[in-house]
């Protein structure tokens, strides 16, 4: 980082062989701090030139990293995790996340800890892997091993600028794959710092980072057959474009895409407890999470009690500086998002919904939006879109089959939640047509379990042993006497 004459820090958006590299044709954008609306950084990104260089360096580093013993790769991952957990590194990274995204500081600290946990988990996962030998065919011995997939492109969003990259980079490195990393230009500083930490623990060229013109950077990588894998988190629209682009080379894809998570309150649930869980599932990361609760299904006879309880919880929110520990809801990351949330609420009102906008106090500046509850819209954006903000939709039901059918018909299928007696709620959760469900809790994800979506919410799985498989290939050798 450097300081310009206007006292706004300039970030160099390309890191090659462990060093920042000034782009040949600078691609510039101003990073805005959501809490104030003021310039935070000037990003000086790159393009095709830097993308080709990091790909060439990854190719040079590929064989050496692939042949590094799994125990040594695991040790590198543990070193990264240790650095992420160390003071003052962890706190400095958390502050960067909050300033770039508007995430509350407590959540940013948790994100850094979760990122470290991903590196620790995949360090253990790769050490537990071994090949197999089969002597079931007379005269032959079949030796089955796993090998690294090859060079992997990692494209990540701004809403979890450290933990989502960690969830992707950790298994790729554990498997022995070099990584081409393009984080979001909305939250570049925290991602660049993560890249710098990783670089200190792996050989030169194993991780290369380029921020800049998205089409130039990702296009250069994905059109090249040397790139064997792509892992992407973002919108369904962009996921479809990337899938089409990589089809020519049959690149292995892992996509985590959009969500429209159902939050199902059963008829035996305590409305107050359900409201408390929803507050976490909805307002975590200021509503800017792919698994944020959105379609809140409530038995008709509980709607009044539930909405009253949830509005009480919402009315106690404190909107403010995400670095202030008293803040319980921060700003939205993008300048246009408060207006977008208001437009979705207006569309719900036109569909016949009872729209209740919280009267919580808004700060004088920054990208803040008052929480909104839309009760029983007939359709429209609040039902069909991934809201990505502090707006929830309550939909009443009389038959649980209606809820399961609507969830199945929804084009998305990423996350969900069920509140009620645990045994029955678990059965309902397992019937939901989504990839991961929290029963009586709002935080279902963890490094040890698979995470991914169905339908238009994604392709493949992250986390768990299957998350490591994404970056490994099988190889069989049939050995005769």
Residue, then its C-alpha position, 0 to 999 in steps of 0.5 A: x500500500x502507498x499513499x497518494x497526494x489526496x491521502x487515500x491509500x493506493x493498493x497495487x492489485x497484482x501480486x506475483x511471486x510474493x511481491x506487489x507488481x505495478x500493472x502494465x496498463x493500470x485499471x483504476x477504481x475507488x474503493x468506498x467505505x460503506x460506513x461513511x461513503x468516503x473514498x477508502x482506497x484507490x485500487x490500481x489493478x491489472x489485466x491480461x498482462x498480469x493474468x498471463x504472468x501469474x499463470x506462467x509462474x503457476x505453471x513453473x511452480x506446479x510440478x514442485x508443489x504437486x510433488x511436495x509431500x502432503x505432510x509438508x503441504x499440511x504444515x504450510x497450511x497450519x502456518x497460514x492458520x497460525x498467522x491468521x490467528x496471531x495478534x495483531x494480524x487477526x485484529x488488523x485484518x478484521x478491521x480491514x474487512x469491516x471498513x471495506x464491507x460494513x460488516x460488524x467488527x465482531x463478525x469480522x473477527x469471527x470471519x478471520x477465525x473461520x478462515x484459519x479454521x479452513x486452513x487447519x481442517x484441510x491440513x488434517x484432511x490431506x494428511x488422512x488421505x492415502x491410496x489403495x491397492x486391489x488384488x481382485x483380478x487374477x494376474x493384476x494388481x490395481x494401484x489407485x492414487x489421487x493426484x492434484x487436479x492442476x492449476x485452479x482459478x479462484x474467483x471470489x466476492x466481496x461479502x466474505x472477502x477472507x473466509x470465502x477465499x480461504x474455503x477455496x484456496x485451502x483445499x486447492x493448496x492442500x491437494x497440491x494445486x497452484x492457485x490463480x486468485x482474483x478477489x472482488x474489487x469492492x473489498x480488495x485490501x483484506x483479500x490482498x492481505x490474505x494473499x500476502x499471508x499465504x505467500x509467506x508459507x508456500x513457494x513462489x508462483x504457487x499463489x498469484x493474485x490479480x485484481x482489475x478488469x474482471x473480463x480480462x483477468x478471468x477471461x485470460x485464465x479460463x480460456x487457457x487449457x492449463x487451468x484445470x479447475x475453477x471455483x467461483x462464488x457469486x451470482x447465478x447470472x455470472x455463474x452461467x457465463x463462466x460455465x459457458x466459457x469453461x465448457x470448451x476445455x471441460x474445466x472442472x467447476x465448483x460454483x456457489x451461486x445465489x440463494x433465497x433461503x426458506x425459514x420455516x417456522x413449524x406449528x409447535x415452535x415458540x414464536x419468540x425463539x423463532x424471531x430470535x433465530x431469524x434475527x441472526x439468520x437475516x441480519x448476519x453480515x447486514x443481510x448480505x449473505x448467500x444463505x441469509x433467511x429470506x422466505x419466512x414461512x409461518x403457520x397462519x395462526x402464529x403470524x401475528x405473534x411471530x411478526x410482533x416478536x420479530x418486529x420487537x427484535x428488529x426495533x432494538x437494532x442499533x445502526x451505526x459504525x461497524x467498528x463500534x461494538x454497540x452497533x448491531x446492524x451496519x451499512x450495506x457495502x454498495x452505494x446503490x443498495x439502500x435504494x434497491x432495498x426500498x424499491x423491492x419493498x415498494x414492489x411488495x406493497x404493490x403486490x398487496x403485502x403489508x410492508x413494515x419499515x423499522x423506525x430505527x435511527x439511521x446514521x447521517x451518512x453511509x450506505x444504511x438501510x432500515x430493516x423491512x418486513x413484507x407480510x404476504x406479498x402475492x409475488x414479485x421481487x421480494x419473493x423471486x430475487x435474492x434480496x441481499x439486504x435487511x428485508x425479509x418476507x413473511x408468508x403464511x401457510x396452513x399446510x406444510x406441503x405448500x412450503x415444501x412444494x414452493x421450496x422445490x419450485x424455487x429456482x434457488x436451493x442453497x440454504x434454509x432453516x427450520x424452527x420447531x421440535x428437533x426431531x420433527x424439524x430435522x425431518x422437515x429440514x431433510x425434505x427441503x430442496x436445498x443444500x444446507x439447513x440449520x435446525x433451531x440455529x442460524x449458523x449451519x456451515x462449518x469447515x468439516x461439512x459439505x456446503x453447496x447448492x442445488x438447482x441454480x444455486x450452484x455446482x459441486x461442494x465446498x468444505x468437508x472431505x468432498x471439498x478436497x476431492x474437488x481439487x484431486x483426480x483419480x489415477x489407476x494403474x493395473x500392474x501385471x506380473 
